[in-house]
């Protein structure tokens, strides 16, 4: 079977991806050193002009890592981000 270049276009686009799950882990020591909570950790995808925060959830942790899942409907450059929530009194 031969596939032409036009048949490959758009292979990893929302039309062709129903629900992709990306699993990643972050070292607990890094989270602690940066005074973060696991809820401060997110996964972001690049949409071609800006970073979009994807739905991210903590799944489990052990003595070394906290494990997360993020959901996407397309593939792009990705980044693990951390942003502290500002709390004012």
N, CA, C and O atoms as a GROMACS GRO file, in nm:
protein
  356
    1UNK      N    1   0.084  -0.118   0.000
    1UNK     CA    2   0.000   0.000   0.000
    1UNK      C    3   0.089   0.124   0.000
    1UNK      O    4   0.182   0.134   0.080
    2UNK      N    5   0.062   0.215  -0.087
    2UNK     CA    6   0.137   0.339  -0.094
    2UNK      C    7   0.047   0.453  -0.047
    2UNK      O    8  -0.069   0.462  -0.087
    3UNK      N    9   0.103   0.540   0.038
    3UNK     CA   10   0.028   0.654   0.091
    3UNK      C   11   0.093   0.780   0.038
    3UNK      O   12   0.213   0.802   0.055
    4UNK      N   13   0.013   0.862  -0.024
    4UNK     CA   14   0.066   0.988  -0.075
    4UNK      C   15   0.071   1.090   0.037
    4UNK      O   16   0.007   1.072   0.141
    5UNK      N   17   0.147   1.196   0.018
    5UNK     CA   18   0.161   1.301   0.118
    5UNK      C   19   0.028   1.363   0.157
    5UNK      O   20   0.009   1.398   0.273
    6UNK      N   21  -0.065   1.377   0.062
    6UNK     CA   22  -0.194   1.439   0.094
    6UNK      C   23  -0.276   1.350   0.186
    6UNK      O   24  -0.360   1.401   0.261
    7UNK      N   25  -0.256   1.217   0.183
    7UNK     CA   26  -0.328   1.126   0.271
    7UNK      C   27  -0.282   1.139   0.416
    7UNK      O   28  -0.355   1.103   0.508
    8UNK      N   29  -0.161   1.191   0.436
    8UNK     CA   30  -0.105   1.204   0.570
    8UNK      C   31  -0.140   1.337   0.635
    8UNK      O   32  -0.126   1.352   0.756
    9UNK      N   33  -0.184   1.434   0.555
    9UNK     CA   34  -0.210   1.566   0.611
    9UNK      C   35  -0.322   1.558   0.715
    9UNK      O   36  -0.422   1.490   0.695
   10UNK      N   37  -0.302   1.629   0.825
   10UNK     CA   38  -0.404   1.632   0.928
   10UNK      C   39  -0.417   1.505   1.009
   10UNK      O   40  -0.520   1.481   1.071
   11UNK      N   41  -0.314   1.423   1.010
   11UNK     CA   42  -0.322   1.296   1.081
   11UNK      C   43  -0.352   1.314   1.229
   11UNK      O   44  -0.435   1.241   1.284
   12UNK      N   45  -0.287   1.408   1.295
   12UNK     CA   46  -0.306   1.428   1.439
   12UNK      C   47  -0.384   1.557   1.466
   12UNK      O   48  -0.331   1.652   1.524
   13UNK      N   49  -0.507   1.559   1.423
   13UNK     CA   50  -0.593   1.675   1.442
   13UNK      C   51  -0.719   1.630   1.517
   13UNK      O   52  -0.748   1.511   1.522
   14UNK      N   53  -0.794   1.725   1.576
   14UNK     CA   54  -0.914   1.687   1.652
   14UNK      C   55  -1.009   1.594   1.576
   14UNK      O   56  -1.072   1.508   1.637
   15UNK      N   57  -1.020   1.610   1.445
   15UNK     CA   58  -1.109   1.525   1.364
   15UNK      C   59  -1.068   1.377   1.374
   15UNK      O   60  -1.153   1.288   1.365
   16UNK      N   61  -0.938   1.352   1.393
   16UNK     CA   62  -0.886   1.216   1.394
   16UNK      C   63  -0.853   1.164   1.533
   16UNK      O   64  -0.818   1.047   1.548
   17UNK      N   65  -0.862   1.248   1.634
   17UNK     CA   66  -0.828   1.206   1.771
   17UNK      C   67  -0.951   1.230   1.858
   17UNK      O   68  -0.999   1.342   1.871
   18UNK      N   69  -1.001   1.122   1.917
   18UNK     CA   70  -1.118   1.139   2.003
   18UNK      C   71  -1.076   1.188   2.140
   18UNK      O   72  -1.116   1.297   2.182
   19UNK      N   73  -0.997   1.110   2.212
   19UNK     CA   74  -0.949   1.148   2.344
   19UNK      C   75  -0.810   1.090   2.364
   19UNK      O   76  -0.793   0.969   2.380
   20UNK      N   77  -0.712   1.175   2.364
   20UNK     CA   78  -0.575   1.131   2.391
   20UNK      C   79  -0.542   1.165   2.536
   20UNK      O   80  -0.573   1.274   2.584
   21UNK      N   81  -0.479   1.071   2.604
   21UNK     CA   82  -0.437   1.092   2.742
   21UNK      C   83  -0.285   1.091   2.744
   21UNK      O   84  -0.222   0.997   2.695
   22UNK      N   85  -0.227   1.195   2.801
   22UNK     CA   86  -0.082   1.204   2.816
   22UNK      C   87  -0.052   1.191   2.964
   22UNK      O   88  -0.103   1.266   3.046
   23UNK      N   89   0.032   1.095   2.997
   23UNK     CA   90   0.071   1.074   3.136
   23UNK      C   91   0.212   1.129   3.157
   23UNK      O   92   0.300   1.109   3.073
   24UNK      N   93   0.232   1.197   3.269
   24UNK     CA   94   0.365   1.250   3.300
   24UNK      C   95   0.384   1.251   3.450
   24UNK      O   96   0.288   1.235   3.526
   25UNK      N   97   0.506   1.270   3.492
   25UNK     CA   98   0.537   1.272   3.634
   25UNK      C   99   0.628   1.390   3.666
   25UNK      O  100   0.704   1.436   3.581
   26UNK      N  101   0.619   1.436   3.791
   26UNK     CA  102   0.701   1.546   3.838
   26UNK      C  103   0.763   1.501   3.970
   26UNK      O  104   0.696   1.441   4.054
   27UNK      N  105   0.891   1.531   3.988
   27UNK     CA  106   0.959   1.492   4.112
   27UNK      C  107   0.900   1.568   4.231
   27UNK      O  108   0.884   1.690   4.227
   28UNK      N  109   0.868   1.493   4.336
   28UNK     CA  110   0.815   1.554   4.458
   28UNK      C  111   0.913   1.656   4.517
   28UNK      O  112   0.871   1.758   4.572
   29UNK      N  113   1.043   1.627   4.506
   29UNK     CA  114   1.143   1.720   4.560
   29UNK      C  115   1.136   1.855   4.489
   29UNK      O  116   1.154   1.959   4.552
   30UNK      N  117   1.109   1.855   4.358
   30UNK     CA  118   1.097   1.980   4.283
   30UNK      C  119   0.972   2.055   4.326
   30UNK      O  120   0.975   2.176   4.343
   31UNK      N  121   0.862   1.982   4.342
   31UNK     CA  122   0.736   2.045   4.386
   31UNK      C  123   0.757   2.111   4.523
   31UNK      O  124   0.718   2.226   4.544
   32UNK      N  125   0.820   2.038   4.615
   32UNK     CA  126   0.846   2.092   4.749
   32UNK      C  127   0.943   2.208   4.749
   32UNK      O  128   0.922   2.307   4.818
   33UNK      N  129   1.051   2.196   4.670
   33UNK     CA  130   1.153   2.300   4.664
   33UNK      C  131   1.096   2.431   4.612
   33UNK      O  132   1.142   2.539   4.649
   34UNK      N  133   0.996   2.423   4.525
   34UNK     CA  134   0.935   2.542   4.467
   34UNK      C  135   0.806   2.583   4.539
   34UNK      O  136   0.731   2.668   4.492
   35UNK      N  137   0.784   2.520   4.656
   35UNK     CA  138   0.670   2.554   4.741
   35UNK      C  139   0.537   2.549   4.665
   35UNK      O  140   0.454   2.639   4.676
   36UNK      N  141   0.519   2.440   4.588
   36UNK     CA  142   0.400   2.422   4.506
   36UNK      C  143   0.311   2.312   4.565
   36UNK      O  144   0.354   2.231   4.647
   37UNK      N  145   0.187   2.312   4.521
   37UNK     CA  146   0.096   2.201   4.547
   37UNK      C  147   0.076   2.129   4.414
   37UNK      O  148   0.099   2.186   4.308
   38UNK      N  149   0.034   2.004   4.420
   38UNK     CA  150   0.014   1.931   4.296
   38UNK      C  151  -0.092   1.998   4.208
   38UNK      O  152  -0.088   1.986   4.086
   39UNK      N  153  -0.187   2.069   4.269
   39UNK     CA  154  -0.290   2.139   4.192
   39UNK      C  155  -0.234   2.259   4.115
   39UNK      O  156  -0.302   2.314   4.028
   40UNK      N  157  -0.110   2.300   4.146
   40UNK     CA  158  -0.045   2.409   4.074
   40UNK      C  159   0.017   2.361   3.942
   40UNK      O  160   0.055   2.443   3.858
   41UNK      N  161   0.028   2.229   3.924
   41UNK     CA  162   0.094   2.170   3.807
   41UNK      C  163  -0.010   2.153   3.696
   41UNK      O  164  -0.119   2.100   3.720
   42UNK      N  165   0.025   2.197   3.574
   42UNK     CA  166  -0.062   2.181   3.457
   42UNK      C  167   0.019   2.138   3.337
   42UNK      O  168   0.142   2.145   3.336
   43UNK      N  169  -0.053   2.093   3.237
   43UNK     CA  170   0.006   2.053   3.110
   43UNK      C  171  -0.050   2.149   3.005
   43UNK      O  172  -0.171   2.172   3.002
   44UNK      N  173   0.034   2.204   2.921
   44UNK     CA  174  -0.009   2.302   2.822
   44UNK      C  175   0.028   2.257   2.682
   44UNK      O  176   0.131   2.193   2.662
   45UNK      N  177  -0.055   2.291   2.586
   45UNK     CA  178  -0.028   2.263   2.446
   45UNK      C  179  -0.021   2.393   2.368
   45UNK      O  180  -0.091   2.489   2.400
   46UNK      N  181   0.063   2.396   2.266
   46UNK     CA  182   0.080   2.515   2.182
   46UNK      C  183  -0.019   2.508   2.066
   46UNK      O  184  -0.019   2.410   1.991
   47UNK      N  185  -0.103   2.610   2.051
   47UNK     CA  186  -0.203   2.608   1.944
   47UNK      C  187  -0.156   2.680   1.817
   47UNK      O  188  -0.235   2.701   1.725
   48UNK      N  189  -0.030   2.717   1.813
   48UNK     CA  190   0.025   2.789   1.698
   48UNK      C  191   0.048   2.936   1.726
   48UNK      O  192   0.125   3.002   1.656
   49UNK      N  193  -0.022   2.988   1.830
   49UNK     CA  194  -0.002   3.129   1.864
   49UNK      C  195   0.006   3.152   2.015
   49UNK      O  196   0.057   3.255   2.060
   50UNK      N  197  -0.044   3.057   2.094
   50UNK     CA  198  -0.039   3.073   2.240
   50UNK      C  199  -0.047   2.936   2.308
   50UNK      O  200  -0.086   2.837   2.246
   51UNK      N  201  -0.010   2.934   2.437
   51UNK     CA  202  -0.019   2.813   2.518
   51UNK      C  203  -0.160   2.799   2.572
   51UNK      O  204  -0.217   2.895   2.624
   52UNK      N  205  -0.215   2.680   2.560
   52UNK     CA  206  -0.347   2.648   2.611
   52UNK      C  207  -0.330   2.547   2.724
   52UNK      O  208  -0.271   2.441   2.705
   53UNK      N  209  -0.382   2.580   2.843
   53UNK     CA  210  -0.376   2.487   2.955
   53UNK      C  211  -0.477   2.376   2.931
   53UNK      O  212  -0.596   2.402   2.910
   54UNK      N  213  -0.430   2.252   2.934
   54UNK     CA  214  -0.515   2.136   2.911
   54UNK      C  215  -0.568   2.084   3.043
   54UNK      O  216  -0.509   2.107   3.149
   55UNK      N  217  -0.680   2.013   3.037
   55UNK     CA  218  -0.734   1.952   3.157
   55UNK      C  219  -0.629   1.856   3.213
   55UNK      O  220  -0.586   1.763   3.144
   56UNK      N  221  -0.588   1.879   3.336
   56UNK     CA  222  -0.481   1.803   3.400
   56UNK      C  223  -0.528   1.756   3.536
   56UNK      O  224  -0.591   1.831   3.610
   57UNK      N  225  -0.499   1.630   3.568
   57UNK     CA  226  -0.538   1.580   3.700
   57UNK      C  227  -0.428   1.493   3.759
   57UNK      O  228  -0.357   1.422   3.688
   58UNK      N  229  -0.415   1.502   3.892
   58UNK     CA  230  -0.320   1.417   3.963
   58UNK      C  231  -0.382   1.279   3.974
   58UNK      O  232  -0.499   1.265   4.009
   59UNK      N  233  -0.303   1.177   3.943
   59UNK     CA  234  -0.354   1.040   3.949
   59UNK      C  235  -0.307   0.968   4.076
   59UNK      O  236  -0.387   0.903   4.143
   60UNK      N  237  -0.180   0.979   4.107
   60UNK     CA  238  -0.124   0.910   4.224
   60UNK      C  239   0.012   0.970   4.254
   60UNK      O  240   0.062   1.053   4.179
   61UNK      N  241   0.072   0.927   4.364
   61UNK     CA  242   0.209   0.968   4.394
   61UNK      C  243   0.276   0.857   4.474
   61UNK      O  244   0.210   0.770   4.531
   62UNK      N  245   0.407   0.863   4.477
   62UNK     CA  246   0.487   0.773   4.560
   62UNK      C  247   0.591   0.858   4.630
   62UNK      O  248   0.579   0.981   4.633
   63UNK      N  249   0.691   0.797   4.685
   63UNK     CA  250   0.790   0.874   4.762
   63UNK      C  251   0.878   0.963   4.674
   63UNK      O  252   0.944   1.053   4.725
   64UNK      N  253   0.880   0.938   4.542
   64UNK     CA  254   0.968   1.013   4.453
   64UNK      C  255   0.892   1.105   4.357
   64UNK      O  256   0.936   1.217   4.331
   65UNK      N  257   0.779   1.058   4.305
   65UNK     CA  258   0.709   1.131   4.199
   65UNK      C  259   0.561   1.148   4.229
   65UNK      O  260   0.501   1.071   4.304
   66UNK      N  261   0.503   1.252   4.169
   66UNK     CA  262   0.358   1.268   4.158
   66UNK      C  263   0.325   1.248   4.011
   66UNK      O  264   0.388   1.307   3.924
   67UNK      N  265   0.225   1.165   3.986
   67UNK     CA  266   0.188   1.127   3.850
   67UNK      C  267   0.059   1.199   3.810
   67UNK      O  268  -0.034   1.211   3.889
   68UNK      N  269   0.057   1.246   3.686
   68UNK     CA  270  -0.054   1.325   3.634
   68UNK      C  271  -0.102   1.267   3.500
   68UNK      O  272  -0.030   1.191   3.434
   69UNK      N  273  -0.224   1.304   3.464
   69UNK     CA  274  -0.278   1.278   3.331
   69UNK      C  275  -0.331   1.409   3.276
   69UNK      O  276  -0.388   1.491   3.348
   70UNK      N  277  -0.311   1.428   3.145
   70UNK     CA  278  -0.365   1.545   3.075
   70UNK      C  279  -0.439   1.494   2.952
   70UNK      O  280  -0.402   1.392   2.893
   71UNK      N  281  -0.542   1.566   2.914
   71UNK     CA  282  -0.628   1.525   2.804
   71UNK      C  283  -0.617   1.625   2.690
   71UNK      O  284  -0.620   1.746   2.712
   72UNK      N  285  -0.605   1.572   2.568
   72UNK     CA  286  -0.592   1.659   2.451
   72UNK      C  287  -0.665   1.597   2.333
   72UNK      O  288  -0.691   1.477   2.331
   73UNK      N  289  -0.698   1.679   2.234
   73UNK     CA  290  -0.757   1.628   2.111
   73UNK      C  291  -0.669   1.660   1.991
   73UNK      O  292  -0.712   1.645   1.877
   74UNK      N  293  -0.544   1.703   2.017
   74UNK     CA  294  -0.448   1.727   1.911
   74UNK      C  295  -0.307   1.719   1.968
   74UNK      O  296  -0.287   1.727   2.090
   75UNK      N  297  -0.211   1.703   1.879
   75UNK     CA  298  -0.072   1.697   1.924
   75UNK      C  299   0.002   1.820   1.873
   75UNK      O  300  -0.021   1.868   1.763
   76UNK      N  301   0.092   1.868   1.958
   76UNK     CA  302   0.164   1.992   1.932
   76UNK      C  303   0.284   1.991   2.026
   76UNK      O  304   0.304   1.893   2.098
   77UNK      N  305   0.365   2.096   2.026
   77UNK     CA  306   0.461   2.107   2.135
   77UNK      C  307   0.384   2.116   2.267
   77UNK      O  308   0.280   2.181   2.274
   78UNK      N  309   0.436   2.050   2.369
   78UNK     CA  310   0.373   2.050   2.500
   78UNK      C  311   0.471   2.101   2.605
   78UNK      O  312   0.593   2.097   2.584
   79UNK      N  313   0.418   2.148   2.718
   79UNK     CA  314   0.502   2.193   2.829
   79UNK      C  315   0.432   2.160   2.960
   79UNK      O  316   0.310   2.170   2.971
   80UNK      N  317   0.511   2.122   3.058
   80UNK     CA  318   0.460   2.106   3.194
   80UNK      C  319   0.481   2.240   3.262
   80UNK      O  320   0.592   2.294   3.262
   81UNK      N  321   0.375   2.295   3.320
   81UNK     CA  322   0.383   2.427   3.380
   81UNK      C  323   0.343   2.421   3.528
   81UNK      O  324   0.279   2.327   3.572
   82UNK      N  325   0.382   2.523   3.600
   82UNK     CA  326   0.342   2.537   3.741
   82UNK      C  327   0.312   2.682   3.766
   82UNK      O  328   0.392   2.770   3.734
   83UNK      N  329   0.196   2.708   3.822
   83UNK     CA  330   0.158   2.844   3.852
   83UNK      C  331   0.089   2.845   3.988
   83UNK      O  332  -0.012   2.778   4.009
   84UNK      N  333   0.147   2.923   4.078
   84UNK     CA  334   0.089   2.934   4.211
   84UNK      C  335  -0.037   3.017   4.206
   84UNK      O  336  -0.045   3.119   4.136
   85UNK      N  337  -0.135   2.972   4.281
   85UNK     CA  338  -0.259   3.048   4.294
   85UNK      C  339  -0.234   3.161   4.391
   85UNK      O  340  -0.185   3.138   4.501
   86UNK      N  341  -0.268   3.285   4.351
   86UNK     CA  342  -0.252   3.400   4.441
   86UNK      C  343  -0.370   3.407   4.534
   86UNK      O  344  -0.485   3.414   4.490
   87UNK      N  345  -0.342   3.406   4.663
   87UNK     CA  346  -0.447   3.417   4.762
   87UNK      C  347  -0.428   3.546   4.838
   87UNK      O  348  -0.322   3.571   4.894
   88UNK      N  349  -0.531   3.630   4.838
   88UNK     CA  350  -0.523   3.755   4.912
   88UNK      C  351  -0.624   3.754   5.023
   88UNK      O  352  -0.731   3.694   5.011
   89UNK      N  353  -0.592   3.821   5.131
   89UNK     CA  354  -0.685   3.824   5.243
   89UNK      C  355  -0.750   3.960   5.256
   89UNK      O  356  -0.832   3.981   5.345
   0.00000   0.00000   0.00000
